[in-house]
């Protein structure tokens, strides 16, 4: 199911989906972004974020996601699970196929180690290192929103070890 959205930002405030498993980080991002005039949607994991991407009726202009998103509990990957648990990179890939024109920012407390461990080449997506301050967050958000949407050559998402993600 492909959800269409406008590729250009309208006169309304941009909508940002914030995804982090740490509630204080999500709350901080929400407070800073809303204080700057953005509309913020929150998800505490990739499964919830995918549901929001699929079911939210309005636009979602930007996905701000933690790279490391531990699963909420044990779950089997299967073709029947429409909203599987994914790390932040795989979430970005999947969300960009659901939402055309979606812009992406990944964040992590240990970017070099986390990027390498997930097999992600630096520069694939804009990246925000934690901890960050208000200025860092807003600067990267404004910069990314001003750019054209991320275009991904998407094949079936694969984990770093080569196994396919189902769903």
Legacy VTK file of the C-alpha trace (Angstrom):
# vtk DataFile Version 3.0
C-alpha trace
ASCII
DATASET POLYDATA
POINTS 167 float
0.000 0.000 0.000
1.588 3.262 -1.131
0.538 6.428 0.711
0.946 9.479 -1.467
2.019 12.803 -0.064
2.921 16.152 -1.515
6.576 16.392 -2.507
6.704 20.085 -1.709
6.174 21.479 1.743
2.968 23.467 2.025
2.188 26.584 4.035
1.355 24.431 7.050
4.082 23.484 9.465
6.123 20.466 8.382
5.287 17.213 10.150
8.136 15.240 11.691
7.889 11.632 12.871
10.302 11.102 15.789
11.240 7.487 16.550
13.371 6.582 19.556
13.164 3.853 22.178
14.302 6.317 24.867
11.303 8.364 26.031
13.436 11.304 27.275
14.994 11.681 23.797
11.589 11.543 22.118
10.212 14.094 24.591
13.213 16.393 24.084
12.905 16.253 20.291
9.174 16.848 20.481
9.536 19.849 22.813
12.314 21.464 20.757
10.606 20.863 17.414
7.130 21.961 18.524
8.602 25.106 20.104
10.035 25.874 16.669
6.672 25.471 14.938
6.841 21.891 13.674
4.087 19.323 14.027
5.474 16.209 15.733
4.298 12.600 15.643
5.967 10.160 18.058
6.721 6.459 17.936
8.613 4.380 20.494
9.798 1.830 17.954
9.901 0.887 14.308
6.692 -1.158 14.355
4.705 1.811 15.643
6.473 4.132 13.181
5.515 1.918 10.235
1.893 1.913 11.406
1.948 5.710 11.565
3.520 5.946 8.092
0.803 3.707 6.710
-2.214 5.022 8.601
-1.570 8.762 9.199
-3.871 10.730 6.886
-1.765 13.887 6.682
1.703 14.469 5.324
4.862 13.299 7.043
7.717 15.433 5.777
10.620 14.059 7.822
11.541 10.893 9.701
13.944 11.474 12.618
14.895 7.992 13.816
17.392 6.487 16.209
19.644 4.026 14.425
19.440 1.505 17.268
15.863 0.500 17.979
15.722 -2.591 20.164
12.663 -4.769 19.647
9.812 -4.264 22.116
9.748 -8.003 22.699
10.321 -11.264 20.909
8.649 -11.447 17.524
8.983 -13.714 14.558
9.617 -12.170 11.166
7.022 -13.350 8.711
5.171 -12.228 5.626
2.048 -11.909 7.796
3.627 -9.219 9.982
3.021 -5.949 8.126
4.901 -3.916 10.760
8.053 -5.833 11.745
10.720 -4.519 14.101
13.546 -2.871 12.162
16.654 -0.895 13.016
16.605 2.816 12.138
18.248 2.364 8.739
15.867 -0.389 7.649
12.966 1.671 9.012
14.100 4.601 6.843
14.234 2.385 3.755
10.806 0.884 4.437
9.189 4.226 5.387
10.484 5.884 2.216
8.696 3.239 0.136
5.454 3.920 2.025
5.741 7.720 1.976
6.938 9.310 -1.235
8.939 12.472 -0.653
9.932 11.496 2.889
13.112 13.094 4.157
15.265 11.173 6.640
17.635 11.919 9.524
19.211 9.116 11.552
20.648 9.662 15.036
22.822 7.672 17.434
24.915 8.082 20.546
27.836 6.218 18.968
27.581 6.932 15.239
30.841 5.425 13.998
30.374 2.120 15.824
26.647 1.892 15.043
26.972 2.748 11.362
29.709 0.156 10.943
27.863 -2.537 12.902
24.783 -2.085 10.707
26.832 -2.059 7.503
25.803 1.504 6.670
28.086 3.731 4.672
28.520 7.183 6.224
26.706 9.760 4.096
23.811 7.492 3.125
21.506 9.640 5.255
21.941 12.886 7.180
23.110 11.978 10.670
22.685 13.626 14.089
25.058 12.523 16.856
23.688 12.252 20.393
23.909 14.098 22.645
22.817 17.135 20.669
21.585 20.593 21.570
18.686 22.645 20.255
20.837 24.381 17.650
22.227 21.089 16.245
18.768 19.535 15.972
17.102 22.527 14.351
20.004 23.169 11.973
19.936 19.653 10.536
16.122 19.567 10.387
15.960 22.876 8.486
18.789 21.775 6.189
17.187 18.424 5.359
13.720 19.907 4.853
15.231 22.374 2.376
16.711 19.513 0.315
14.964 17.295 -2.183
13.563 14.122 -0.689
15.932 11.197 -0.243
15.783 8.903 -3.236
16.595 5.331 -2.411
17.186 2.537 -4.840
15.184 0.100 -2.813
15.473 -3.595 -3.224
14.152 -5.979 -0.643
15.634 -4.765 2.667
18.376 -7.012 4.021
20.027 -7.216 7.384
23.775 -6.622 7.517
24.341 -10.389 7.534
22.412 -10.725 4.264
19.174 -12.194 5.588
15.976 -10.709 4.195
13.539 -8.731 6.289
10.054 -10.016 5.790
6.803 -8.098 5.854
LINES 1 168
167 0 1 2 3 4 5 6 7 8 9 10 11 12 13 14 15 16 17 18 19 20 21 22 23 24 25 26 27 28 29 30 31 32 33 34 35 36 37 38 39 40 41 42 43 44 45 46 47 48 49 50 51 52 53 54 55 56 57 58 59 60 61 62 63 64 65 66 67 68 69 70 71 72 73 74 75 76 77 78 79 80 81 82 83 84 85 86 87 88 89 90 91 92 93 94 95 96 97 98 99 100 101 102 103 104 105 106 107 108 109 110 111 112 113 114 115 116 117 118 119 120 121 122 123 124 125 126 127 128 129 130 131 132 133 134 135 136 137 138 139 140 141 142 143 144 145 146 147 148 149 150 151 152 153 154 155 156 157 158 159 160 161 162 163 164 165 166
